[in-house]
Amino acid sequence: MKRFLPYALAVVLAVALVVVTRTGDEASSAAEDLLGDRQLQVMAPADPGGGWDSTAREMQGALQDLTGRSEVYNVGGAGGTIGLSQFAQLDGQVNQLMVMGLVMVGAIAANEPEVDLTDVTPIAELTTEPLAIVVPADSGIRDPAGLVAALEADIGSVSWAGGSAGGAEQILAGLVAQAAGLEASRINYIAHSGGGEAVATLLSGSATVGLSGVSELKPQIDAGALRALAVSGAEPSEALPGVPTLREGGIDVELTNWRGVVAPPGLTDEERDGLEDLMAEMVETDAWAEALEREGWTDAFAPGEEFRTFVTAEIERVDAVVADLGIGRVS
């Protein structure tokens, strides 16, 4: 009898595994009506490890009970505009979603790609989060006042590692320079395709200051490798207790990063509405609530026409800011 117990246990475990897998693969009836037999795919238009990648993967977890198994894939480069260009070619494919946000709006303003956000279908805004300004733990810059002093002494010697050109990070660096009475165009900014690369540059000693979303930098801050100087929101971040806002640190700047989701062009009104409803269901799940708390994101859910109006206003606002800062090819 003892000879067969391991085999019997293995069979029981295998059956249990099959049941769990099949449950995770099953979509709700509403999702089946929308997607048919097509698997939901979510593009993160950046390399793994950044905010868009994290958002896509948290979406994947929160959507599991609604859509069944889904796939996340990465297309990095140029502030998401390479991914956007590819995504816009998926005409009419209702099973495709792409994460995007303020960084992409800025990259489009700076780089003027052939494809922009008018070529896709806005579905919903999801989250906002402040950016954090950090330095290596052994840096002589201890606080926002020290950062301003370093910029005033030699603005070009202070290198900033952040995301792609024209993104939220470069805009924030320029605004900090302006608040200090300096020319934003003189900022020594090192662009990267994602937050992970920017952190690596900073940790290698190849940059003075780093900027990224709080959720991207928090692990290195908690580990003691980086020190947070300030956060860019109107209020301190609960994820980084004790870290002041820029305004509290004497720098009159406020900027928050937002992220949302779009679908390809060519959808019917019913398909677009179905995806908006799917996102509305997703943000009500326990898994999404846990993701917001874990990542330090603020819920900013705004679907449909509200999001489309918001994106249009953000394009106009960011175009003006990028032009004022002399970033990219905008004049």
C-alpha positions as CSV (number, residue, x, y, z in Angstrom):
1,M,0.0,0.0,0.0
2,K,2.8,2.4,0.9
3,R,4.3,1.8,-2.6
4,F,1.2,3.5,-4.1
5,L,0.8,6.4,-1.8
6,P,3.2,8.7,-3.6
7,Y,1.6,8.0,-6.9
8,A,-1.9,8.5,-5.5
9,L,-0.8,11.8,-3.9
10,A,0.7,12.9,-7.3
11,V,-2.6,12.2,-9.0
12,V,-4.5,14.2,-6.5
13,L,-2.2,17.2,-6.9
14,A,-2.3,16.9,-10.7
15,V,-6.1,17.0,-10.6
16,A,-6.1,19.9,-8.2
17,L,-3.7,21.8,-10.5
18,V,-5.9,21.2,-13.5
19,V,-8.9,22.5,-11.6
20,V,-7.1,25.7,-10.6
21,T,-5.7,26.2,-14.1
22,R,-9.1,25.7,-15.7
23,T,-10.7,28.1,-13.3
24,G,-8.1,30.7,-14.0
25,D,-8.6,30.3,-17.8
26,E,-12.4,30.7,-17.7
27,A,-13.7,34.1,-18.6
28,S,-16.9,35.7,-17.4
29,S,-19.9,35.6,-19.7
30,A,-19.6,39.3,-20.4
31,A,-15.9,39.0,-21.3
32,E,-16.7,36.0,-23.5
33,D,-19.3,38.1,-25.4
34,L,-16.7,40.8,-25.8
35,L,-13.6,38.7,-26.6
36,G,-15.0,35.5,-28.0
37,D,-12.3,32.9,-28.0
38,R,-9.5,35.5,-28.3
39,Q,-7.0,35.8,-25.4
40,L,-6.7,39.3,-23.9
41,Q,-3.2,40.8,-24.6
42,V,-1.8,43.8,-22.8
43,M,1.2,45.7,-24.2
44,A,3.6,47.5,-21.8
45,P,5.3,49.9,-24.2
46,A,8.5,49.9,-22.2
47,D,11.1,47.5,-21.0
48,P,10.4,45.2,-18.0
49,G,10.7,46.7,-14.6
50,G,9.1,50.1,-15.1
51,G,5.8,51.6,-14.2
52,W,4.0,50.7,-17.3
53,D,5.2,47.1,-17.0
54,S,4.1,46.9,-13.4
55,T,0.7,48.4,-14.3
56,A,0.2,45.8,-17.1
57,R,1.1,42.9,-14.9
58,E,-1.1,44.1,-12.0
59,M,-3.9,44.5,-14.6
60,Q,-3.3,40.9,-15.6
61,G,-3.7,39.7,-12.1
62,A,-6.8,41.7,-11.4
63,L,-8.4,40.6,-14.7
64,Q,-7.9,36.9,-14.3
65,D,-11.3,36.2,-12.8
66,L,-13.0,38.3,-15.5
67,T,-11.1,37.4,-18.7
68,G,-9.3,34.2,-17.8
69,R,-5.7,33.8,-18.8
70,S,-4.2,36.9,-20.5
71,E,-0.7,37.8,-21.8
72,V,1.5,40.8,-21.1
73,Y,4.2,41.7,-23.5
74,N,6.8,44.5,-23.7
75,V,7.8,46.8,-26.6
76,G,10.3,49.3,-25.3
77,G,11.8,52.5,-26.6
78,A,11.3,56.2,-27.2
79,G,8.9,56.9,-24.4
80,G,6.5,54.3,-25.5
81,T,6.1,55.7,-29.1
82,I,7.7,52.6,-30.7
83,G,5.1,50.4,-28.9
84,L,2.4,52.9,-29.8
85,S,3.4,52.8,-33.5
86,Q,3.0,49.0,-33.5
87,F,-0.1,49.0,-31.4
88,A,-1.9,51.4,-33.8
89,Q,-1.6,48.8,-36.5
90,L,-3.8,46.3,-34.6
91,D,-6.9,47.8,-36.2
92,G,-10.2,46.4,-34.8
93,Q,-8.6,43.9,-32.4
94,V,-10.8,44.2,-29.3
95,N,-8.6,41.8,-27.4
96,Q,-5.6,44.2,-27.4
97,L,-4.9,46.8,-24.7
98,M,-1.9,49.1,-24.1
99,V,-0.9,50.9,-21.0
100,M,0.1,54.5,-21.5
101,G,0.3,57.8,-19.6
102,L,1.8,61.2,-19.1
103,V,5.3,60.0,-20.1
104,M,3.9,59.0,-23.6
105,V,2.2,62.4,-24.0
106,G,5.5,64.1,-23.3
107,A,7.5,61.8,-25.6
108,I,5.1,62.5,-28.4
109,A,5.4,66.2,-27.9
110,A,9.2,66.0,-27.8
111,N,9.8,63.5,-30.7
112,E,6.8,64.2,-33.0
113,P,6.4,60.6,-34.2
114,E,4.2,59.8,-37.1
115,V,1.7,58.0,-34.9
116,D,0.2,59.7,-31.9
117,L,-2.7,59.2,-29.4
118,T,-5.3,60.3,-32.0
119,D,-4.5,56.9,-33.7
120,V,-5.8,54.8,-30.8
121,T,-8.9,54.5,-28.7
122,P,-8.7,55.9,-25.2
123,I,-10.5,53.6,-22.7
124,A,-9.8,54.7,-19.1
125,E,-7.5,56.5,-16.8
126,L,-6.4,54.2,-14.0
127,T,-3.9,55.7,-11.5
128,T,-1.8,58.6,-10.5
129,E,1.4,58.7,-8.5
130,P,4.0,61.3,-7.6
131,L,7.6,61.1,-8.9
132,A,10.5,60.7,-6.4
133,I,13.8,62.5,-6.7
134,V,16.6,60.3,-5.4
135,V,20.3,60.2,-5.1
136,P,22.7,57.3,-4.2
137,A,22.9,56.7,-0.5
138,D,26.5,58.0,-0.3
139,S,25.7,61.3,-2.2
140,G,26.7,64.6,-0.7
141,I,23.3,66.0,-1.7
142,R,21.1,65.5,1.4
143,D,17.9,67.4,0.8
144,P,16.1,69.6,-1.8
145,A,18.1,72.7,-0.7
146,G,21.3,70.8,-1.4
147,L,20.1,69.9,-4.9
148,V,19.3,73.5,-5.6
149,A,22.7,74.5,-4.3
150,A,24.4,72.0,-6.6
151,L,22.4,73.2,-9.6
152,E,23.2,76.8,-8.9
153,A,26.9,76.0,-8.5
154,D,27.2,74.2,-11.9
155,I,23.9,73.1,-13.5
156,G,25.7,71.1,-16.2
157,S,27.6,69.0,-13.6
158,V,24.4,67.7,-12.1
159,S,23.3,64.8,-14.3
160,W,19.7,63.5,-14.1
161,A,18.8,59.9,-14.9
162,G,15.2,59.4,-15.9
163,G,12.8,58.0,-18.5
164,S,12.6,58.9,-22.1
165,A,13.0,62.4,-23.6
166,G,10.0,64.6,-23.0
167,G,8.6,62.3,-20.4
168,A,7.4,63.3,-16.9
169,E,10.9,62.9,-15.4
170,Q,12.5,65.4,-17.8
171,I,9.6,67.8,-17.5
172,L,10.1,67.6,-13.7
173,A,13.8,68.2,-13.9
174,G,13.2,71.3,-16.1
175,L,10.6,72.6,-13.7
176,V,13.0,72.2,-10.8
177,A,15.6,74.2,-12.7
178,Q,13.0,76.9,-13.5
179,A,11.9,77.1,-9.9
180,A,15.6,77.7,-9.0
181,G,15.8,80.6,-11.5
182,L,17.9,78.6,-13.9
183,E,17.4,77.8,-17.6
184,A,15.7,74.5,-18.0
185,S,17.4,73.9,-21.3
186,R,20.7,73.6,-19.5
187,I,19.6,70.6,-17.5
188,N,22.0,67.6,-18.1
189,Y,19.3,64.9,-18.6
190,I,20.2,61.3,-19.5
191,A,17.2,59.6,-21.1
192,H,16.4,55.9,-20.7
193,S,13.7,53.6,-22.1
194,G,12.4,52.7,-18.6
195,G,12.8,53.3,-14.9
196,G,14.8,50.2,-14.4
197,E,17.6,51.4,-16.7
198,A,17.6,54.8,-15.1
199,V,18.1,53.2,-11.6
200,A,20.9,51.1,-13.0
201,T,22.6,54.3,-14.3
202,L,22.3,56.0,-11.0
203,L,23.5,53.1,-9.0
204,S,26.5,52.7,-11.3
205,G,27.6,56.3,-10.4
206,S,27.0,57.6,-13.9
207,A,24.4,60.1,-12.8
208,T,24.0,62.5,-9.9
209,V,20.2,62.4,-9.4
210,G,17.4,60.0,-10.4
211,L,13.8,60.5,-11.1
212,S,11.0,58.0,-11.5
213,G,7.7,56.9,-10.0
214,V,7.6,56.2,-6.3
215,S,6.7,52.6,-6.9
216,E,9.7,52.0,-9.2
217,L,12.2,53.5,-6.8
218,K,10.8,52.3,-3.4
219,P,12.6,48.9,-3.4
220,Q,16.0,50.5,-3.8
221,I,15.1,53.2,-1.3
222,D,13.9,50.6,1.2
223,A,17.1,48.6,0.6
224,G,19.2,51.7,1.5
225,A,20.8,51.9,-2.0
226,L,19.0,55.2,-2.8
227,R,18.0,58.2,-0.6
228,A,14.8,60.0,-1.5
229,L,15.1,63.8,-1.5
230,A,11.5,64.7,-2.2
231,V,8.3,63.6,-4.0
232,S,6.6,65.7,-6.6
233,G,3.0,65.5,-5.5
234,A,0.8,68.0,-3.6
235,E,0.9,65.7,-0.5
236,P,3.6,63.4,0.9
237,S,3.6,59.8,-0.3
238,E,2.3,57.2,2.2
239,A,4.7,54.8,0.5
240,L,7.7,57.0,1.5
241,P,7.0,58.3,5.0
242,G,9.1,61.2,6.1
243,V,10.0,62.3,2.6
244,P,8.9,65.9,2.0
245,T,7.2,67.2,-1.1
246,L,9.2,69.5,-3.3
247,R,7.2,72.5,-2.0
248,E,7.9,71.5,1.6
249,G,11.6,71.4,0.6
250,G,11.4,74.9,-0.8
251,I,11.0,74.2,-4.5
252,D,7.7,75.5,-5.8
253,V,6.9,72.6,-8.2
254,E,4.1,70.0,-8.2
255,L,3.7,67.2,-10.8
256,T,2.0,63.9,-10.7
257,N,2.3,61.0,-13.1
258,W,-0.9,59.3,-14.4
259,R,-1.4,56.1,-16.3
260,G,-4.3,54.8,-18.3
261,V,-5.2,52.3,-21.0
262,V,-6.0,52.5,-24.7
263,A,-7.3,50.1,-27.3
264,P,-6.5,49.9,-31.0
265,P,-8.4,52.0,-33.6
266,G,-11.3,50.6,-35.6
267,L,-13.4,49.3,-32.7
268,T,-17.2,49.6,-32.8
269,D,-18.9,51.7,-30.2
270,E,-20.2,48.5,-28.6
271,E,-16.6,47.1,-28.4
272,R,-15.3,50.3,-26.9
273,D,-18.1,50.4,-24.4
274,G,-17.4,46.8,-23.5
275,L,-13.7,47.5,-22.8
276,E,-14.7,50.5,-20.6
277,D,-17.1,48.2,-18.7
278,L,-14.3,45.6,-18.3
279,M,-12.0,48.2,-16.8
280,A,-14.8,49.4,-14.5
281,E,-15.1,45.8,-13.3
282,M,-11.4,45.4,-12.9
283,V,-10.9,48.4,-10.6
284,E,-13.5,47.0,-8.3
285,T,-11.7,43.7,-7.7
286,D,-9.9,43.0,-4.5
287,A,-6.8,42.2,-6.5
288,W,-6.7,45.7,-8.0
289,A,-7.2,47.3,-4.5
290,E,-4.3,45.2,-3.2
291,A,-2.2,46.4,-6.2
292,L,-2.9,50.1,-5.5
293,E,-1.8,49.6,-1.9
294,R,1.2,47.5,-2.8
295,E,2.5,49.9,-5.5
296,G,1.6,53.1,-3.7
297,W,-0.7,54.2,-6.6
298,T,-3.7,56.5,-6.2
299,D,-7.0,55.4,-7.8
300,A,-7.9,57.8,-10.6
301,F,-10.4,55.7,-12.5
302,A,-12.1,57.8,-15.3
303,P,-13.5,55.9,-18.2
304,G,-15.0,56.8,-21.6
305,E,-15.6,60.4,-22.6
306,E,-14.2,61.8,-19.3
307,F,-10.8,60.1,-20.1
308,R,-10.9,61.2,-23.8
309,T,-11.5,64.8,-22.7
310,F,-8.7,64.5,-20.2
311,V,-6.2,63.2,-22.7
312,T,-7.0,66.0,-25.1
313,A,-6.4,68.6,-22.4
314,E,-3.2,66.8,-21.3
315,I,-1.8,66.9,-24.8
316,E,-2.4,70.7,-25.0
317,R,-0.8,71.2,-21.6
318,V,2.2,69.0,-22.1
319,D,2.9,70.5,-25.6
320,A,3.1,73.9,-24.0
321,V,5.3,72.8,-21.2
322,V,7.7,70.9,-23.5
323,A,7.9,74.0,-25.8
324,D,8.7,76.3,-22.8
325,L,11.4,73.9,-21.6
326,G,13.0,73.6,-25.0
327,I,12.8,69.8,-24.9
328,G,13.0,67.8,-28.2
329,R,11.9,69.3,-31.5
330,V,8.9,71.3,-30.2
331,S,9.4,75.0,-30.8
